[in-house]
Amino acid sequence: MLGRVIRAPRRYLAALPLLATVCAVAGCSSTPEVAAPSPTGDAARACRALHRDLPRTVDGLTRGTAEPVSDFTAIWGDPAVELRCGVPQPEVLRHGSEHYNPNPDSAEVNGVQWLFEKQDDGYRFTTVLRKVYVEVTVPGKYAPEINVLPDLADAVQRSIPAGV
């Protein structure tokens, strides 16, 4: 009987490397992947300054680390609130775009103007009237989703110059 007790755990231990391989291939990581933008010049410098100045918490959610690690992304909570700095101008603002809207929904939150777009699960907010676009995607779990923006406003104002 003692022999069986010893052998059974060995069988389970032998399966661990296989499980680790499956998770690595299938992406079982709990770290969210966030597509990092690639701003250059002044935009990259502003985004790096923003990254350093971002708060440790937004709406009570603790800051984590996105994959790949980048000075142009940040996350908070699980599911993650995602911030990307240096993104292209949103389609809704691009003249001639299929989704162009001359009067998009926007709001000022603590001195920062944000465009807001309903997503399948939550909202995407993008700064406007700034020299660099900053995008924040908030899952519907955190409704009202706009509540994360006051915690980001000071850092955006200090790091991302006003203007267009």
N, C-alpha and C positions, 0 to 999 in steps of 0.2 A: 504494500500500500504506500509506503514511503516513496518508492520508486515512481509511482504514478504522480504523486504530488510534485516531485521534482521535475518530471518530464513535461507536465502540462504548462507550467510557466515558461519553460524553454520554447515550447511551440508558439506561445503568444509573443515572446520576445523576438523570435525569428520573424514574425510578421511585422514588427515595428519598422524595419528599414523599408519594406514594401509600402507600408502606409505613408511613411515620410516621402517616398518617391512619388506616390500617387498625389499627395497633397501639393508637392512642389510643381508637378506637371499640371495639375488641375487648378492651381491657384487657390489653395485653401487658406491663404494668409488672411489675417484679420485686418491688415493694414490696407486702407483703401488706395487704389490707384487713381491718381489725378493727372490728367494730361497737362504737362507743364508748357506754358507759352514760351516763346523765345524772343522777348523784346531786346532791342539793342540801344546803344547810346544813352541819351538822357532818360528814356523810358526804363531801361534796365537799371540805371542808377536809382531812379525813383522807386521802382519795385523792390530793390534790395533794401532801401531805407524803410519802406513800408513793412517788409518782412521782419526787420529788426524791431520795429515799433508796435507790431500787432500784440493785442492783449493775450494773456494766458487763458482767459475764459471769455466766452461770448454767450449771453443769455444763460449763464450757469453751466455751460458745456466746457470741458477742459480741452486745451489744445493738444493735438497729437502730431504725428509725423506721417505725411503722405509718401507714397512711392510713385515715381522716383523722388528722392529728396531733391528739392529745388528751392532757390530763393524767390521763386515766382508763384509758389503755392503754399497753402496752409489749410489745416483741417481742425475741426472741433467736434467732439461727440461721436456717437455711434448709433444710428447711421450718421455719417459725417456731413457737417456743414463744410462746404468746400469754397475756398477763396483762390482765385487765379488772377494774377496781376500781369498786365501787358497783353491782354487779349485783343483781337481785332474789334473794330467797331461793330456793334450788333446789327444784324441784317435789317431789323425793323427801322434803323436809323439811316440805312444806305439808300439814297435816291436810286431808283431803277431796280432795286431788289424785289423779288417776288413777295417778300413780307414787309415791304416798306410801309410805314404808317407815319403820316405827317404830324399826327397828334398822339403819340404813344402815352401810355399810363406811366406817370412818374410822381415822385414825392420827394420832398426835402426832409431829411432826418438829421437833426443836429448839425445843420450847415452843409450837408453833403446831398446833392441831388442824385437820385437813383431812378433808373428806368426799371420797371418791374414787369416780368413776363411769367404768366402761369405755365407751369410744366405739368407733366403727367402726375408727378408726385411732389408737389411743393411749388416753390417759386425760384426764379433766377433774377437777381438784382444786379444791375450794372451801373457803375458811376457814369454820369454825364456831366458836361461842363468842366471836365478835367483834362489835362494833357495826356493822361494815360487812362485807359479803361481798366477798371477793376471789377471782376465778376464774382458774385457770391451766390452759390446755389444752396438752398435750404430745403431739406426734406419736409414733406407735409406733417410728419410726426411732431414737428416743433411749431405747429400753428398756434398763434399767428406768426408766420414766418418772418415778418418784418421786425420782430423783436430782437434779432441779432444785430441789426444795423446801428442802433445807438452805441453799442460797444465797439464798433469799428470806426465810427465817424472821426474821432480825434486823431487816430493814426492816419487815416486817409487825408484829413486836412493838413497834417504836418508833413506828410511825405509826398503826396501827389499834387503838383501845382494846379491851380485853377486855370481855366482857359480851354480853348478848343483847337 
